[in-house]
């Protein structure tokens, strides 16, 4: 195993910030009107490149969800952070070995692989491995 393979299984950026709101449309409009956060069908999309891999384009999403969404369950927190990871399987193995609570649900999509874990306060954290993290540039 190479040194770079040994270091896999880590967060490389913020993939998304998700907020619950009693009026998610109004909240999205406020962020657009007051802070200039662009509003799209899935929230705002902010593309960026990392210093370590400038050839790879990343994306951070900001989105408001209805207050009654079940997407954050079983966490009662009004927010959820999505982290971009370089190797989902390696990170989940590390977290499991450390006793971190891991949701058994997995999701594989054309835009990446997802898993969910919980921090010590019970906040649900979304882990996202985009397709460009392993196979090179998209």
Steps between C-alpha positions, in 0.01 A plus 500: 500500500642837399523796737222677309274194533570484873383862539169444322176513690480866596290810445628720216238775509148608584253357250188659637325693773135412552259692725148419613253787486129547570495687164787365291406703190495825699834413660658427161366830369641687801845351442478594133369853558713591800823305443497432128487122541377373163171311507458188287268200501723320754631806679820690426795332333852632562772342282859508626840332458732375770858609541621136506307394188425809287401278207200369697192720519298471821155628582354631825121514522299725729135407537200562725268209576144507636488482881318166483761328280604152609829524313689597818336225713564374758691818585285779641753766395369773269801456270716237336849536356615297199872433477683400182721197569779350294416134570167420662580136575833582663346774713208281611747226598699751711185637662366153574830401661472811719148412613324781312127448451442428131165489323480170306332676206714559188412675179676470165405753232649621176622806695674298772477270797345598832507378860393656830662505844424676828725724705511466882211750533278289273523732200464313173791554260480416132815362336527534123754344269452669160580291194806721433665414833627156396511480125666832431354810345135511398 
